[in-house]
């Protein structure tokens, strides 16, 4: 019997199917190709699912609807409430990223990030035109950060 690589006080007859380290039942990770130690069972790199055409279409549809509807609503809000432009822009970016992520069934990738980013910029442009705040410093800075937030929400 060998001593567990992670618990030296435990004896075991089981070893990792990948590296051969002896492992006890507390450390066994069952995989499709056998029992592995926690280190070998850990996924390498970032695992992202690739969406189906339906996922891309739904993300784009939600992005367009969110940009138009959300942009108009945000524009109306900003025309009444001038204080908080930056915060409202950030909230809009977060909402667009979350809505796109939900529509894409939590898939990630560059295409989904582009959809979220373009939707956010479009919605903020509509809001800026509707409220007259398009060229305000806080609005522009908020729009940049909102787009970053939306894109980051699509990373998972």
Order of alpha helices (4+ residues) and beta strands (2+ residues): beta-beta-beta-beta-alpha-alpha-alpha-alpha-alpha-alpha
